[in-house]
Amino acid sequence: MDFVLWIIAVILVIAGIVTIFRGSILWGIVLIVVGLLVGPAGVSIFT
């Protein structure tokens, strides 16, 4: 389960960075924060 959450978190953070570079700063920050919350190294919202 931790591995799946880690993969989801990485995808969300990368998507957030790409979104910021495309010009939508607010949406990119939201994706990065959600990715950090989901990740097992951060504050996981699922445990």
N, C-alpha and C positions, 0 to 999 in steps of 0.2 A: 504494500500500500504506500509506503514511504517513497518508493521508486516512482510510482505513478504520479504522486503529488509533486515530486521533484521535476518530472518531465513537464507536467502542466505548468508549474511555476516558471520554468525556463522558457517555455513557449510564450507565456503571457508577458514576461519581461522583454523578450526579443520583439514581440509584436508591439509593445509599448515604445521601445526605442525606435523602431521603424516608423511608427505613427508620429512620433515627435519630429523625425526628420522629414516627414511628408507635410508637416505644417500644423497638425492638430495637437498642440501642446497639452491641452487639458485632458483629452482622451488618452494620450500617451502616458501621462502621469497616473491616471486612474488605472490603466492596465498594469503599469509597473507596481503600484501599491497593492493591487489585487494579487499579482504574482508573488510579491513578498509575503503577503498574508497566507497564501495557499501553501507555499513551500514548507517542507519539513524543517528547514533550518530556521525559519521565521516563526511567527505566531500562527500556527495552523488553525484554521477555523473549523476543521473537521475533527479535532481531538479535544 
